[in-house]
């Protein structure tokens, strides 16, 4: 029974490993030589011009994040859906630099807004704009575009929303894929 258990564990680990590799597009030693050869051939022609491999930068209000580029266009302070609160809305034109669909809302993993209070430099949470009398958001199209899958080589206007703590300036930091800050911008509210 012990030997059968060990064999079962090894077989299932190999299966799970292959499933994870397939999901994230990684090669694995457990793949057959034929699969490795096909992937190597495909990557040779693609990697030389793969935008996802580009260096991440933030310069002149443009955040280049490999597969995606966010050109910051404007900002404004609006009423929050939370009573008595305000939100900072940062508008951008986002471009998918690849041929594959991308998720623009991933920006929230590498873009963080900070605002000083009396005791801390708070990491602001994503927020929601107050709805009008008909239950509509004034920035609905930009919010939808941020949360939809963006088709390859397309550009759409989006809006990132952060709930404010007070009326102090907000510092927005942009991180690279290793979560190291590569740039920042200050917004007066």
C-alpha positions in Angstrom: 0.0 0.0 0.0 2.9 2.4 0.8 4.5 1.8 -2.6 1.1 2.4 -4.4 0.6 5.6 -2.4 4.1 6.9 -3.4 3.4 6.1 -7.0 0.0 7.8 -6.8 1.5 10.9 -5.2 4.2 11.2 -7.9 1.7 10.7 -10.7 -0.7 13.4 -9.3 2.2 15.8 -8.6 3.3 15.5 -12.2 -0.2 16.1 -13.4 -0.7 19.2 -11.2 2.7 20.5 -12.2 1.8 20.2 -15.9 -1.6 22.0 -15.3 0.1 24.9 -13.5 2.8 25.1 -16.2 0.1 25.2 -18.9 -1.9 27.9 -17.0 1.1 30.2 -16.7 2.9 29.4 -19.9 6.0 27.9 -18.3 8.1 25.1 -19.5 8.6 22.1 -17.2 11.0 19.3 -17.0 8.1 16.9 -16.9 6.9 17.9 -20.4 7.9 15.7 -23.4 10.7 16.7 -25.7 8.2 17.3 -28.5 6.4 19.9 -26.4 9.7 21.6 -25.4 10.8 21.8 -29.0 7.5 23.3 -30.2 7.6 25.9 -27.4 11.2 26.8 -28.1 10.5 27.3 -31.8 7.5 29.5 -31.0 9.4 31.6 -28.5 12.3 32.2 -30.7 10.3 34.3 -33.1 8.0 35.9 -30.4 10.4 36.8 -27.6 12.6 39.1 -29.7 9.6 41.5 -30.0 7.6 40.6 -27.0 6.4 43.9 -25.4 5.7 42.1 -22.1 9.5 41.8 -21.8 10.1 45.6 -22.1 11.6 47.5 -19.2 9.0 49.1 -16.9 9.3 52.9 -16.6 7.4 55.9 -15.3 8.3 59.2 -17.1 6.4 62.2 -18.3 3.1 60.9 -16.9 3.5 57.6 -18.9 3.6 54.3 -17.0 5.0 51.7 -19.3 4.4 48.3 -17.7 5.5 45.8 -20.3 2.3 44.5 -21.8 0.4 47.7 -20.9 1.0 51.4 -21.1 -0.9 53.9 -19.0 -0.8 57.6 -20.2 -2.1 59.7 -17.3 -4.3 62.4 -18.7 -6.0 64.3 -15.8 -7.3 64.0 -12.3 -10.2 65.3 -10.2 -11.7 65.0 -6.8 -15.4 63.8 -6.7 -17.8 62.8 -4.0 -17.5 59.3 -2.8 -20.2 56.7 -2.5 -19.4 56.8 1.2 -21.2 59.6 3.0 -18.9 62.6 3.7 -15.9 61.2 1.9 -14.2 62.3 -1.3 -12.3 60.3 -4.0 -9.4 61.1 -6.2 -10.1 60.0 -9.8 -7.0 59.6 -12.0 -7.8 59.3 -15.7 -5.5 57.5 -18.2 -5.5 56.2 -21.7 -4.4 52.5 -21.5 -2.9 50.7 -24.4 -2.5 46.9 -24.7 1.0 46.5 -26.3 0.4 42.8 -27.1 -1.8 40.8 -29.4 -3.4 39.0 -26.4 -6.2 40.2 -24.2 -5.0 42.0 -21.1 -6.6 43.1 -17.8 -6.1 46.8 -17.2 -7.3 46.6 -13.6 -4.0 44.9 -12.7 -2.8 48.5 -12.4 -4.0 48.4 -8.8 -1.3 45.8 -8.0 1.6 48.2 -9.0 0.0 51.6 -8.5 -0.5 52.8 -4.9 -1.8 56.1 -3.6 -0.6 57.4 -0.2 -1.9 60.3 1.9 -0.5 61.6 5.2 -2.8 61.8 8.2 -1.9 63.0 11.7 -0.3 59.7 12.5 0.5 57.8 9.3 1.2 57.8 5.6 -2.0 55.8 4.6 -2.1 53.5 1.6 -5.4 54.6 0.1 -8.0 52.0 -0.9 -9.7 51.9 -4.3 -13.0 53.8 -4.0 -16.3 54.4 -5.8 -17.7 57.6 -7.1 -21.1 58.7 -5.8 -24.0 57.7 -8.1 -26.4 60.3 -9.5 -30.1 60.4 -8.8 -30.7 57.7 -11.5 -28.2 55.4 -9.9 -25.5 56.0 -12.6 -21.8 56.7 -12.1 -20.5 59.7 -14.0 -17.4 57.7 -14.9 -19.1 54.4 -15.7 -17.5 54.0 -19.1 -14.0 54.5 -17.8 -14.6 52.1 -14.9 -16.0 49.5 -17.2 -13.0 49.9 -19.5 -10.7 49.4 -16.6 -12.4 46.1 -15.6 -13.0 44.7 -19.1 -10.4 42.6 -20.9 -8.7 44.9 -23.4 -8.1 43.5 -26.8 -4.7 43.4 -28.4 -3.2 46.6 -29.8 -6.2 48.7 -28.5 -6.4 51.8 -26.4 -9.2 52.9 -24.1 -9.8 55.7 -21.5 -9.9 54.4 -17.9 -10.3 55.8 -14.4 -8.6 54.7 -11.2 -10.4 55.8 -8.0 -8.9 56.2 -4.5 -10.8 57.0 -1.3 -9.3 60.1 0.3 -8.6 60.4 4.0 -8.4 64.2 4.1 -7.3 67.1 1.9 -3.6 66.6 2.1 -1.6 65.9 -1.2 -1.7 62.4 -2.5 1.5 60.7 -3.7 1.0 58.0 -6.2 3.8 55.5 -6.5 4.4 53.2 -9.5 6.1 49.9 -9.0 7.8 47.5 -11.5 7.1 43.8 -11.8 9.4 43.2 -8.7 7.2 45.6 -6.7 10.0 48.2 -6.5 9.1 51.9 -6.8 10.2 53.2 -10.2 8.4 56.6 -10.1 5.9 58.7 -8.4 3.5 61.7 -8.9 1.9 64.0 -6.4 -1.7 65.2 -6.7 -3.0 68.2 -4.8 -6.6 67.7 -3.5 
